[in-house]
């Protein structure tokens, strides 16, 4: 198995953990009638924090302490993804009138590729390379 595929498989596993955190926090907040966009921001942020830690150490095998540049670039990639997911969530839920949980599921699926490419190419550029 090539390093590229192994890296993507690890990213997918971390993504599943992040998604579990994201969906759990989102479900909890929306259960208590927190606005769906506010809930999206909070739940996504919880997943992002886990993502940084797990992807840095395990997926992309970064050694040593992370730099401020790395962390803020990571946040930037995820902020772009958050904006995209919030826009898509609104489109699916408000305009296409899909159920909220289906909208959230579609949004999550749509963000995976963009987030992987951004994280691999712009954030964790040292360590494991294809």
Buried (B, 14 or more C-beta within 10 A) or exposed (E): EEEEEEBBEBBEEBBEEBBEBBBEBBBEBBEEEBEBEEBBBBBBBBBBEBBBEBBBEEBBBBEEEBEEEBEEBBBEBBBBBBEBBBEBBBBBBEEEEBEBEEBBBBBBEBBBEBBBEBBBEEBBEEEBEE
